[in-house]
Amino acid sequence: MTKTQLNEQLRNYYLPKLIGMLQDENDVYRIASNKIAIPVVDEERNEKWVTFTVSVPTDETFDGFTEAQFYAEKVKAKIEREAERKAAAVAKQKEAEAKRANNKT
């Protein structure tokens, strides 16, 4: 069997499993050989679609464990930057309030 056929076999195994899990709560539409879509409604009652793509990476060096670790580090760094930004904004606001208080006296 070719690599392409093996990958297709994996997709054809996992895609129906994903469809089965989602069908309990949603209508599921297959929109491509490796892609499904479900209709959803956001909290403001707007109709939207969520899509799922099942793929098998062809890059021989792909490592899901490493990718997950990189993603976790990226999320952590983003949270830290946001906390620093908020702390700087609070400090700037306190500084401005202190200036206003000094100007009133």
Order of alpha helices (4+ residues) and beta strands (2+ residues): alpha-beta-beta-beta-alpha
